[in-house]
Every structure is written in structure tokens, then in C-alpha cells.
């Protein structure tokens, strides 16, 4: 762990700025914010119209003078000013007043594995702009492992996969540190895009991005397996006429379209296992892979990993909030480091 647990225990607030959702954990209060990382802005006046869930509902439905912005992409802040304004409104006046009373407000934030210095600096500047005097950065992989209850500080291997909206991060942890890890630029958004492109090419149907989730839920009963209903009815807009149209979609073909981006994830799992010491791989054969992140709930993804690796695969109890809850556990002092007494002589 790059930052010590003692330093994290001095922090007052933990922030997980994700591409899909922003979550804030306040010491003593718990998880206080869990909203989409979206803000709607009036381009004529520059004023903020909506943030969070309401702004997400506006996506694709706004007049020309309203812009729906996503200030976080791939776990990295790409618009610092907009991220600050979004966080300020998500926290609300009452909570901001409580935090402002802290004499030296300290914050902790999750950063993607091997995030470049510019990305780390953008995260720090976002929180400093909200009043934080000091910002501690923690690798998302370690925070997520702590949040789902893995024995991170013990000398045994634990494998975690953080399935985000824009990226998938896979790592093997031991003794509180990352042994080997990889970050793949494929996440839930890439899977959504694969479904949209499939329907456009094979059915000449334009599907709104917000309609992809119902299709994934239709696949939920059978996941990525070859069982369950053969056809699913989908509503969208005809490419040629622009009129609303319904089509019967072959779920097997959609399954095949989803498989394509997921092969990169399977390759990443294989790379991590190849780079891992044999003793730790032996531990993983019993423990398996723990999946966290919002995209971990993609139907059938866990079974696909089981088939590809032959290892047990588990989904965390609350996969979408594991990272911020792990940071919160470190802030509250619930995680104790393994004490190694130096040998005399």
C-alpha cells in the first residue's frame, strides 16, 4: 500500500470518482453520496441545471443549449472544474458546512492502477478545490479488496477483478501490496456499445444508450449460456425511416456480440496468472477470483470466467460500492496491518 493506514485514519472523507458513479464516504456518517457522475449545464449562462440521477435522465433528451457532461472518464478526472461543481452539489450545503468545520480537512481518493501522474494530480486538485488540505491516494484494487472482506494484509494470495464502466482492473494481492496487476480499457460501456452496434448492423435499429440495460436484464435468466428464451423484443428507431420500430432479437447473436469485448478481459486474467509466482497461483486455485464493480453483475460473466480459468469465481455482496466502503473501513481504523517483528541477532 503506497500510503500508510495511520495516514488514512487521519482522513475525514473518502471519495470514489468513477466513470459511471461518484461515491462519498464521510467518517462517522458512512456512505452519504452514491450518484451517477453526470452534470447538466446551461451553455448560455454557464449555470448548473442538474447533477446525478436527474442529469443522467436528461442524456440524449436535452435542447441544444443544455449540455450533459461527464467530468470523469475511465476513473480519471478529465474536467476538474466540472467535477468540483458536481461534487459540491452532490454533497449539499449541510454536509459541506460540516466538513468545512474540520480544522485541517483530509481526504482519501481511489485512483486506477498505474494511473499516470497527470491523472493523479487531477484527482488531488478536484478535492483540494473543495477544501481538502491534504489528499491521500489509494489504489482502487486495494480499496476494493478491503471493501469486499478479502484478507489483504495476510501472506496468502487473493485475486480481485474490478469491473468498471470504462476499464477492467485485475490484480493478485499479498501482504497488503499488489504482486501483479493489469488494467484493460474494456468495461461495461464497451459491452453496451457492442450491443448497440450489433442491433444497428443486423436489424437497422438505433437503440438509445439507456435502453441497453433492459436488454441485458432480458439476458439475465440465461446470461451468456445457451439456454433460456431464444428471442427478445426490443424497441428503437429505424435507421432508414427514423420511425419507432420493434424487432425480435436473437439472444444467441447478442450473446456472441457481447463475447467479443470480453475476450480482452479473459486475456488480462491469463496475463496476470502467467506473471504470478507459482506458490500464489496454488493459493488462487482454492480461493478463486473475487469480482467487484458495477459491471460484475453482467449476466453470465462469472460463469464465463469459471469456464475459461477452471477457478472458482465469486461476486462480492455489494460489488458496486466495494471500493468506497474499503476506503471507509481504512478511515475508521477497522483494518489492522500485519505486524512483522524483526528477528533478534
N, C-alpha and C positions, 0 to 999 in steps of 0.2 A: 504494500500500500504506500503510495507516494507521500501521503500526509498522515501524521500520527493520529491515533484515536484520541489522545489528550487534546490535540488542537481542535478536532471535530467537536469534542464535548463542550468547548467554549463557544461554539456557534449557536445562534438563536433561531435560524431559519434555514431550511433545506429546499432547494429548487431543482426540479427536473424539467428542463426546457426541451420538449420533444417535438419532432416534426408534426405529429398528429395532435398531441395534447400537452398542456402545461399543468404541472402539479406542484403545489407548495405545501410544505410541512412546517409547522411552527412548533417550537419546543414548548411542551406543556399543553398545547391545544390539539395536536395531531394534524391530520390531513385537512387543510382548510380550503384548498382550491384544486379542482380537477375539471378542467375545461378545455375545449379544443383550442389549439394555437392559431387562432384566426382573429383578424380585426377588420372591420369595415370602415372606410374613410371617405368623407365627402371631399372630392378633389377640388371643388370650387373654393371651399372655406378652409380646408385642411383639418376640420374637426372630426373627432372620432364618433361614429354613429353607434357602433355595437362591437362587442367583443365576445369571444367564447362561442357557446352553442347558438346564440341568435345570429351572430355573424356567419357561422357555418351554414345556417339555413339559407342565408342570402346568396351563397355561392351560385353563380350562373343565373340569378334571378334579379339582378340589380339594373337600374338605368345607367347610362353611360357615365354620369358624374359621380357614381359611387364605385369605389374600388375595394375589392375584398383582398386583403393582403395576408400572406403567411410569412411572418418575420423569422421563422425557424425552418431550416431545410436540412434534413439528414442529421439532426441533432446539433447543428451548428447555427448560431445566430447570424443571419445574413443582413438584417436591418436592425441595428442597435436601438435607434430612436423609437421605431415602431414597437420593438419588443418591450422597451421600458414603458411606453404608454399602455400597451396591452396588459402588462403585469400590474401596473398601477391601478387600472380599472378592475382587474380580476380580484386584487386584494381588498379593494374597498376602503373607504375613509376610516372606518372604525379600526380595522386591523392595522392600517398604515400608521395611525396615531399610536397604537400600542407598540409597534416596532420602533417608532421614532423616539419613544421614551428610553430605549436602551442606550446607555451612555456610549458604548462602542459596539455598534451592531456588526455582528459577524455572520456571514452566510456561507453555506456549502452548496455546491452545484455538481451535477453529474456531467461528465464530458465523454464523448465516444472514445473508444480505444484508439490510441495513436492519433488523437486529434492534433492537427498542426498548431504551432504557437499562435497564429492569427486567429484561429477558431477559439482557442482557449482565452485569448485576450478579449475577444468579442463577448464571451460569456461573462468574464470578470467586469468589463465596462458596463454591461447591461445592469448588473446587480449593484455596482458602485453608484450608478446613476439613480438608483432607488434608495440610496442612503447607507449602503454597507461600507464599513471602514476597511474590512478585510474579507476576502473571498477565498475559500479553500476548494480546490477541485478534486473530485474523486472519480475514478474510472467507473463508467456505468456498469461494467461487468462485475466488479467487486460489490458495488452497491446493490445490484440485483441479486447476487448470490447471497448476500446477508439478508436481504428482504424476503427471500423465499426459504430461509432457515437452513441453508447449507452450512456444514462445519468448515467455514473458510479458513479459520486460524489453525486447523489441525493438519498434521503431516500426512494427509490422505488426499487422493485426487478427487476433485469434483469438476464436472463438466457442465457448463451453462451455455445456453443459446438465447440471446436477447433478440427477439424478432420485432423490429421496429417498423414504422411506416415507410422509411426510405432506405434503411440499412439493416443488415443482419450481422450480429457480432457473436462469435463463438470463441470460447476460451476454456482452458484447463487451469484450475486454480489449486494451489497447495501452499500451506503455511502463510496464508494471508496475501499471497502475491500471484501474479499471472505467470504461469510456466510457458505457455504458448497460446497465441490468440490470432484471430484473423477477422477482418471486417470486410463484408461483401456489400456492394452497392445495390442490393436487391431486397426489397421489403414488401409490405402489404400493398403499397402504391403500385409496384411493378406487376403484382398479381392482378390488381384491379384493371390496370392498363391492358394486360394480356386478354382479359375477358372482353373489354370494350372493343379492342382491335379484332378479336375473333368474330364478334357479332356484326361489326361493320363489313368485314371481308366476306363472310359466308352468308349473312342474312340481309345485308344492305340496311342495317338498322343502327341509328345513332342512339347510344344509351347514355343518359345523364350519369355523371360520376356517382351521384348519391343513390342511384338505382342498382349499383353493383352489389351492395350488401344483401338486398333481398335475394339475389341470385345465389350468392354464397350460402345464405340460410337454406335455400331450396336444396342445395347440395349437402346440407349438414347431416341429413339422415344417413347418407351413404358415403359422404366425404369424398376421398379420392379413390374409393374402391368401386369395383364393377358390380355393385348391387344397388337396389333402390329404384326409384322412378326413372324411366327412360327419357321422358320429355318434361320440360318445364315451360310454362307460358311467361313470356317477357314482353313488357310494353316499352315502346320507344318511338323514335321519329324516323320515318322513311328517308333514306339518303336522297333519292331522286325527287320525290314529290314534296317532302317537308311535312307531310301529314302524319298524324299519330297512327301507329300500326302495332298489332300484336303478332308475335310469332311463337311457334312451338320450337323450343331449342333442345337439341340433343345433348343431354347432360354428359354423355361419354365424350363428345367432341369438346365440350367446355373443360372437362377434366384434363384432356390432352393439352389444351391451351394453357392451363394452369401449370402443368408439369414442366413446361419449357423454362420459365424463370426459376423454378425450384431446383433445377439441376445444378445451378451455380451454388445454391445453399448446400447441396449434398457434396459437391466438390470441396467446399470450405470445411465441412466436417471431416472429410477424408484427409485434407491437408493438416488440420490440427492434430489428428490422431497419428499421422506419419511423423510429425515433428515432436511428438510427446515421448518422453523416456518410457521404456518397456514396463518398468515397475508401476508407473502411474496408469498406463493403459490396462494393466491387470486389475487395478482398483476399479477402473471405469466399467469393466465387464460386469461387475456386480452392481455398482451404483447407477450406471447409465447416464443419460443426458436429462438435465432439467431445462424445460422451456419456459421462458418468461416473455413479457411484451404483449402488446395488443394483438399482433398478428400470429401469436402462438395458438390462438383459438381458431385459426383457419381449419375448416373441417378436413380431417384425414391427414394433415401434415405430420402429426405424431406417428401414425401408422406407417407413413412413407419412410420416415427416418428409421423406424424399427426394422423394416424390410431391408433397407439399404445397409445398415450397420450391424444388425443382429444384436444390438444392445437394448436394454430397457429404456424407454423414453417416458418421462413424467411431465405433466403440465402443472405449474405452480397453482396454489389455491386462488390467489388473486394476481394473475400474471401481468395485468396492465399497470399495477401500482407498485410492483416489487422494488423498483429502483428507488423511488422516493421514500418508501417505507424502510428500506435498508439504510438510507441516509439518516432517516429519523431515528432508527434504533441506535446508530452511532452517536447521534447528538444527545440522546437520552442516556448514554452510557450503558446500554444493555449488552454491548459486545465487549468481551474481555480478551485482550491479546494473550497468546500462549507465552508464558514466561520461561525463558531458557536460562537456567542458572549456569554461569561459567564454571567449568571444572577447575578445581584447585590443582596446582602442581605443574 
